[in-house]
């Protein structure tokens, strides 16, 4: 990708990251060497997505968080964990 935000070592925070477009974006940025924070409300799908990405991109740092974008407390936790 030819965008300055997409660079190896940077962090991508992706909501809805366990399936569909969110998962496709997570795969793409991981393939670019970005570290990825996966956020989704489906714990089972999030677990599968995380294991698959870790297997396919072992050098990328991944953080998986279960949560809902409609929950203010979940979003606050996402922010706090993403900044660690």
Secondary structure, DSSP 8 states (H G I E B T S, - for coil): ---TTS-TT-EEEEETTTSHHHHHHHHHHHHTT-EEEEEES-HHHHHHHHHHHHHH-TTS-EEEEE--TT-HHHHHHHHHHHT-
